[in-house]
């Protein structure tokens, strides 16, 4: 009997699978849109994002903790993608430096859409062991990309970085963890298994756990990946 009703619903939607899904699986927290009717989406915060490159946009809205950002903070966003984090962080911080090797054009478009050109600096590079030019691909984007070490990037930024967000698909395992020193707040996505472009280096996450107060959020799906939320270590009171 259920199959009959499913068929009737599909017939009522004239075979349009998108309308059928909207009807059968209605969720007030999920909005489905037709790509041929708009070129961007608007978040509940009133921010605008183009449809190109937004396949993972839902995750970017929930992965990171950054309510503690303030008007004096300087943010370095490694792996900015289309700006799901960078643009929201720029609402709170003084300035955001957004590093994105593949989606930097879409990122710039979204920055322009939200009138944040003066708040966000786009750096179309990738983090690596040293200065190199490599072939990089993610989903349907591929290009020859220049890499640089995190220490070089930090030295080139004219302001002291106070908040670091890292989401670079496994390249985080190539970072020398001492390069994190002096950065009070870090949001770090640790990739594992097939979800990482490099072998896991536990020294990196061990260093964060040892030198910052950390908590972790693990993915519900078995990707062997999780987020570390690192805050300044509280000084113990002297007796």
C-alpha contacts under 8 A as a table, 3 or more apart, distances in Angstrom:
res1	aa1	res2	aa2	distance
1	X	4	X	5.17
1	X	5	X	6.60
2	X	5	X	5.19
2	X	6	X	6.23
3	X	6	X	5.01
3	X	7	X	6.22
4	X	7	X	5.14
4	X	8	X	6.17
5	X	8	X	4.91
5	X	9	X	6.08
6	X	9	X	5.12
6	X	10	X	6.25
7	X	10	X	5.05
7	X	11	X	6.11
8	X	11	X	5.00
8	X	12	X	6.08
9	X	12	X	5.00
9	X	13	X	6.31
9	X	20	X	6.78
10	X	13	X	5.11
10	X	14	X	6.42
10	X	15	X	5.43
10	X	16	X	7.22
10	X	17	X	7.32
10	X	20	X	5.80
11	X	14	X	4.96
11	X	15	X	5.73
12	X	15	X	7.59
13	X	16	X	5.56
13	X	17	X	7.70
13	X	19	X	6.17
13	X	20	X	5.94
15	X	20	X	7.74
16	X	19	X	5.53
16	X	20	X	6.25
17	X	20	X	4.89
17	X	21	X	6.10
18	X	21	X	5.20
18	X	22	X	6.25
19	X	22	X	4.99
19	X	23	X	6.13
20	X	23	X	5.09
20	X	24	X	6.01
21	X	24	X	5.16
21	X	25	X	5.60
21	X	26	X	7.58
22	X	25	X	5.63
22	X	26	X	5.40
22	X	32	X	7.21
23	X	26	X	5.68
26	X	30	X	7.83
27	X	30	X	5.39
27	X	31	X	7.79
28	X	31	X	7.30
33	X	37	X	7.86
34	X	37	X	5.67
34	X	38	X	7.23
35	X	38	X	5.80
35	X	39	X	6.82
35	X	51	X	7.57
36	X	39	X	7.68
38	X	41	X	7.68
39	X	50	X	5.85
39	X	51	X	6.01
40	X	48	X	6.41
40	X	49	X	5.29
40	X	50	X	4.02
40	X	51	X	5.22
41	X	48	X	5.69
41	X	49	X	5.38
41	X	50	X	6.32
41	X	51	X	6.86
42	X	45	X	7.81
42	X	46	X	5.74
42	X	47	X	5.43
42	X	48	X	4.59
42	X	49	X	6.48
43	X	46	X	5.20
43	X	47	X	5.31
43	X	48	X	6.58
44	X	47	X	7.44
47	X	114	X	6.33
48	X	110	X	6.78
48	X	113	X	6.22
48	X	114	X	6.20
49	X	54	X	7.96
49	X	82	X	7.87
49	X	110	X	5.44
49	X	113	X	7.43
50	X	53	X	7.77
50	X	54	X	7.32
50	X	106	X	7.41
50	X	109	X	7.64
50	X	110	X	6.39
51	X	54	X	5.52
52	X	106	X	6.95
53	X	56	X	7.81
53	X	81	X	7.78
53	X	82	X	6.47
53	X	103	X	7.28
53	X	106	X	7.22
54	X	57	X	4.89
54	X	82	X	6.97
55	X	58	X	7.82
56	X	59	X	5.60
56	X	60	X	6.58
57	X	60	X	5.06
57	X	61	X	6.52
57	X	84	X	6.37
58	X	61	X	5.40
58	X	62	X	7.09
59	X	62	X	5.50
59	X	63	X	5.95
60	X	63	X	5.61
60	X	64	X	7.50
60	X	84	X	5.53
60	X	85	X	6.36
61	X	64	X	7.63
61	X	84	X	6.47
61	X	85	X	7.15
63	X	227	X	7.55
64	X	187	X	6.56
64	X	227	X	7.89
64	X	229	X	7.82
65	X	68	X	7.93
65	X	187	X	7.26
65	X	229	X	7.07
66	X	69	X	5.62
66	X	89	X	7.35
69	X	73	X	6.37
69	X	89	X	7.47
69	X	92	X	5.91
69	X	93	X	5.93
69	X	163	X	7.99
70	X	73	X	5.54
70	X	92	X	5.61
70	X	93	X	5.26
70	X	94	X	7.49
71	X	92	X	5.82
71	X	93	X	4.59
71	X	94	X	4.91
72	X	93	X	6.18
72	X	94	X	5.16
73	X	93	X	5.02
73	X	94	X	5.40
73	X	95	X	7.02
73	X	161	X	7.46
73	X	162	X	5.74
73	X	163	X	6.86
74	X	93	X	6.41
74	X	94	X	5.87
74	X	95	X	5.20
74	X	96	X	6.00
74	X	97	X	7.85
74	X	159	X	7.08
74	X	160	X	6.71
74	X	161	X	4.96
74	X	162	X	5.37
74	X	163	X	6.28
75	X	89	X	7.80
75	X	93	X	7.13
75	X	95	X	6.28
75	X	96	X	4.58
75	X	97	X	6.09
75	X	161	X	5.87
75	X	162	X	6.25
75	X	163	X	4.74
75	X	164	X	5.87
75	X	165	X	7.70
76	X	96	X	5.90
76	X	97	X	4.85
76	X	98	X	6.14
76	X	99	X	7.59
76	X	161	X	6.44
76	X	163	X	6.31
76	X	164	X	4.91
76	X	165	X	6.31
77	X	80	X	5.66
77	X	85	X	7.88
77	X	86	X	6.48
77	X	96	X	7.09
77	X	97	X	6.07
77	X	98	X	4.78
77	X	99	X	5.93
77	X	164	X	6.06
77	X	165	X	4.85
77	X	166	X	6.41
78	X	98	X	6.43
78	X	99	X	4.99
78	X	100	X	6.88
78	X	127	X	7.85
78	X	164	X	7.60
78	X	165	X	5.92
78	X	166	X	4.86
78	X	167	X	6.02
78	X	168	X	6.53
79	X	98	X	7.44
79	X	99	X	5.70
79	X	100	X	5.16
79	X	101	X	7.74
79	X	126	X	8.00
79	X	166	X	6.49
79	X	167	X	5.11
79	X	168	X	5.07
80	X	83	X	5.40
80	X	84	X	7.39
80	X	85	X	6.91
80	X	86	X	6.37
80	X	98	X	5.56
80	X	99	X	5.76
80	X	100	X	5.25
80	X	107	X	7.67
80	X	167	X	7.71
81	X	84	X	7.34
81	X	100	X	5.91
81	X	102	X	7.57
81	X	103	X	5.42
81	X	104	X	7.04
81	X	107	X	6.61
82	X	103	X	6.04
82	X	104	X	7.07
82	X	106	X	5.61
82	X	107	X	4.25
82	X	110	X	7.01
83	X	86	X	4.88
83	X	87	X	5.39
83	X	88	X	7.88
83	X	107	X	5.49
83	X	110	X	6.95
83	X	111	X	7.54
84	X	87	X	6.18
84	X	88	X	6.69
85	X	88	X	5.37
85	X	89	X	5.97
86	X	89	X	5.09
86	X	90	X	6.07
86	X	96	X	6.54
86	X	98	X	6.53
86	X	120	X	7.65
87	X	90	X	5.08
87	X	91	X	6.82
87	X	111	X	6.82
87	X	114	X	7.98
87	X	116	X	7.60
87	X	120	X	7.66
88	X	91	X	5.45
88	X	92	X	7.48
89	X	92	X	5.51
89	X	93	X	6.07
89	X	96	X	7.37
90	X	93	X	5.09
90	X	94	X	6.96
90	X	95	X	6.18
90	X	96	X	5.98
90	X	116	X	7.73
90	X	119	X	6.23
90	X	120	X	6.94
93	X	96	X	7.16
94	X	119	X	7.13
95	X	119	X	5.06
95	X	120	X	5.93
95	X	121	X	7.92
96	X	119	X	6.34
96	X	120	X	4.75
96	X	121	X	6.33
97	X	120	X	5.79
97	X	121	X	4.82
97	X	122	X	6.10
97	X	123	X	7.08
98	X	120	X	6.78
98	X	121	X	5.97
98	X	122	X	4.85
98	X	123	X	5.90
99	X	122	X	6.03
99	X	123	X	4.64
99	X	124	X	5.89
99	X	125	X	6.12
99	X	126	X	6.93
100	X	103	X	6.15
100	X	104	X	5.38
100	X	122	X	7.28
100	X	123	X	6.28
100	X	124	X	5.06
100	X	125	X	5.96
100	X	126	X	6.62
101	X	104	X	6.25
101	X	123	X	7.74
101	X	124	X	4.65
101	X	125	X	4.66
101	X	126	X	5.35
101	X	145	X	6.30
101	X	146	X	7.95
102	X	105	X	7.93
102	X	124	X	7.42
102	X	136	X	7.88
102	X	137	X	7.73
102	X	138	X	7.71
102	X	141	X	6.23
102	X	142	X	6.71
102	X	143	X	6.88
102	X	145	X	7.96
103	X	106	X	5.44
103	X	107	X	6.09
103	X	141	X	7.48
104	X	107	X	4.76
104	X	108	X	6.06
104	X	122	X	7.13
104	X	123	X	7.87
104	X	124	X	6.00
105	X	108	X	5.15
105	X	109	X	6.28
106	X	109	X	5.00
106	X	110	X	6.26
107	X	110	X	5.20
107	X	111	X	6.22
107	X	122	X	7.92
108	X	111	X	5.01
108	X	112	X	6.18
108	X	122	X	7.22
109	X	112	X	5.15
109	X	113	X	6.18
110	X	113	X	4.88
110	X	114	X	6.34
111	X	114	X	5.30
111	X	115	X	6.25
111	X	116	X	5.28
111	X	117	X	5.97
111	X	120	X	7.43
112	X	115	X	5.06
112	X	116	X	6.19
112	X	117	X	6.03
113	X	116	X	7.90
115	X	118	X	7.96
116	X	119	X	5.06
116	X	120	X	6.25
117	X	120	X	5.72
117	X	121	X	7.41
118	X	121	X	7.68
125	X	145	X	6.40
125	X	146	X	5.46
125	X	147	X	5.71
125	X	148	X	7.37
126	X	145	X	6.83
126	X	146	X	6.27
126	X	147	X	4.56
126	X	148	X	6.47
127	X	147	X	5.27
127	X	148	X	5.22
127	X	149	X	5.55
127	X	150	X	6.16
127	X	171	X	7.10
128	X	131	X	7.23
128	X	132	X	7.78
128	X	147	X	5.18
128	X	148	X	5.20
128	X	149	X	5.13
128	X	150	X	7.51
128	X	171	X	7.10
128	X	174	X	6.72
128	X	175	X	7.43
129	X	147	X	7.81
129	X	148	X	6.72
129	X	149	X	5.36
129	X	174	X	6.36
129	X	175	X	7.16
130	X	147	X	6.63
130	X	148	X	5.06
130	X	149	X	5.20
131	X	146	X	6.89
131	X	147	X	5.20
131	X	148	X	4.59
131	X	149	X	7.05
132	X	146	X	5.63
132	X	147	X	5.21
132	X	148	X	7.00
133	X	144	X	6.34
133	X	145	X	5.38
133	X	146	X	4.45
133	X	147	X	6.24
134	X	144	X	5.44
134	X	145	X	5.33
134	X	146	X	6.50
134	X	147	X	7.46
135	X	142	X	7.24
135	X	143	X	5.85
135	X	144	X	4.56
135	X	145	X	6.23
136	X	142	X	5.47
136	X	143	X	5.58
136	X	144	X	6.16
136	X	145	X	6.44
137	X	140	X	7.30
137	X	141	X	5.60
137	X	142	X	4.03
137	X	143	X	6.61
138	X	141	X	5.39
138	X	142	X	6.38
139	X	142	X	7.96
148	X	152	X	6.55
148	X	153	X	6.91
149	X	152	X	5.36
149	X	153	X	6.52
149	X	175	X	7.49
150	X	153	X	5.05
150	X	154	X	6.15
150	X	175	X	6.97
150	X	179	X	6.84
151	X	154	X	5.16
151	X	155	X	6.21
151	X	179	X	5.89
152	X	155	X	5.11
152	X	156	X	6.25
153	X	156	X	5.12
153	X	157	X	6.42
154	X	157	X	5.36
154	X	160	X	7.98
154	X	161	X	7.47
155	X	158	X	7.50
157	X	160	X	7.39
161	X	164	X	7.14
161	X	183	X	6.37
162	X	183	X	5.23
162	X	184	X	5.66
162	X	185	X	6.31
163	X	183	X	6.38
163	X	184	X	6.51
163	X	185	X	4.74
163	X	186	X	5.79
163	X	187	X	7.95
164	X	183	X	7.10
164	X	185	X	6.25
164	X	186	X	4.69
164	X	187	X	6.18
164	X	188	X	7.99
165	X	186	X	5.78
165	X	187	X	4.60
165	X	188	X	5.89
166	X	172	X	7.25
166	X	186	X	7.72
166	X	187	X	6.19
166	X	188	X	4.78
166	X	189	X	5.99
167	X	170	X	7.96
167	X	172	X	7.58
167	X	188	X	6.57
167	X	189	X	5.27
167	X	190	X	7.78
168	X	171	X	5.47
168	X	172	X	6.12
168	X	189	X	7.90
169	X	172	X	7.36
169	X	191	X	6.18
169	X	195	X	6.88
169	X	196	X	5.43
169	X	197	X	6.23
170	X	173	X	6.00
170	X	190	X	7.05
170	X	191	X	5.19
170	X	192	X	7.15
170	X	195	X	7.30
170	X	196	X	4.13
170	X	197	X	4.86
170	X	198	X	5.36
170	X	199	X	7.70
170	X	200	X	7.58
171	X	174	X	5.64
171	X	175	X	7.49
171	X	196	X	7.54
171	X	197	X	6.38
171	X	198	X	6.17
172	X	175	X	5.49
172	X	190	X	7.41
173	X	198	X	6.69
173	X	199	X	7.12
173	X	200	X	5.89
173	X	201	X	5.23
173	X	204	X	6.62
174	X	198	X	7.81
174	X	201	X	7.69
175	X	179	X	7.39
175	X	204	X	7.49
176	X	179	X	5.75
176	X	204	X	7.32
177	X	180	X	5.61
177	X	181	X	7.72
177	X	203	X	7.57
177	X	204	X	5.30
177	X	207	X	6.42
177	X	208	X	7.76
178	X	181	X	5.43
180	X	183	X	5.86
183	X	186	X	7.14
184	X	231	X	6.37
184	X	232	X	5.23
185	X	230	X	5.75
185	X	231	X	5.07
185	X	232	X	6.44
186	X	228	X	7.93
186	X	229	X	6.30
186	X	230	X	5.01
186	X	231	X	6.82
187	X	227	X	7.12
187	X	228	X	6.03
187	X	229	X	4.97
187	X	230	X	6.24
188	X	227	X	5.56
188	X	228	X	5.08
188	X	229	X	6.55
188	X	230	X	7.84
189	X	225	X	7.23
189	X	226	X	5.82
189	X	227	X	4.38
189	X	228	X	6.33
190	X	205	X	7.91
190	X	225	X	5.47
190	X	226	X	5.37
190	X	227	X	5.94
190	X	228	X	7.38
191	X	195	X	5.79
191	X	196	X	5.06
191	X	200	X	7.63
191	X	223	X	7.84
191	X	224	X	6.64
191	X	225	X	4.48
191	X	226	X	6.80
192	X	195	X	5.42
192	X	196	X	5.06
192	X	199	X	7.75
192	X	200	X	6.33
192	X	223	X	6.76
192	X	224	X	4.82
192	X	225	X	5.26
193	X	196	X	5.82
193	X	223	X	6.83
193	X	224	X	5.99
194	X	197	X	7.56
194	X	223	X	7.46
195	X	223	X	6.27
195	X	224	X	7.52
195	X	225	X	7.42
196	X	199	X	7.14
196	X	200	X	7.77
201	X	204	X	6.02
201	X	205	X	7.78
202	X	205	X	5.45
202	X	206	X	5.99
203	X	206	X	5.00
203	X	207	X	5.98
204	X	207	X	5.28
204	X	208	X	6.61
205	X	208	X	5.09
205	X	209	X	6.26
206	X	209	X	5.16
206	X	210	X	6.08
207	X	210	X	5.12
207	X	211	X	6.15
208	X	211	X	5.42
208	X	212	X	5.66
208	X	214	X	7.49
208	X	230	X	7.02
209	X	212	X	5.69
209	X	213	X	6.65
209	X	214	X	5.88
209	X	230	X	7.76
210	X	213	X	7.86
211	X	233	X	6.77
212	X	230	X	5.53
212	X	231	X	5.58
212	X	232	X	5.34
212	X	233	X	4.79
213	X	230	X	5.61
213	X	231	X	5.11
213	X	232	X	6.05
213	X	233	X	4.90
213	X	234	X	7.42
214	X	228	X	6.43
214	X	229	X	5.39
214	X	230	X	4.45
214	X	231	X	6.23
215	X	228	X	5.88
215	X	229	X	5.29
215	X	230	X	6.82
216	X	226	X	6.94
216	X	227	X	5.52
216	X	228	X	4.63
216	X	229	X	6.06
217	X	226	X	5.72
217	X	227	X	5.16
217	X	228	X	6.69
218	X	225	X	6.72
218	X	226	X	4.38
218	X	227	X	6.40
219	X	222	X	7.11
219	X	223	X	7.24
219	X	224	X	7.80
219	X	225	X	6.39
219	X	226	X	5.74
222	X	225	X	7.80
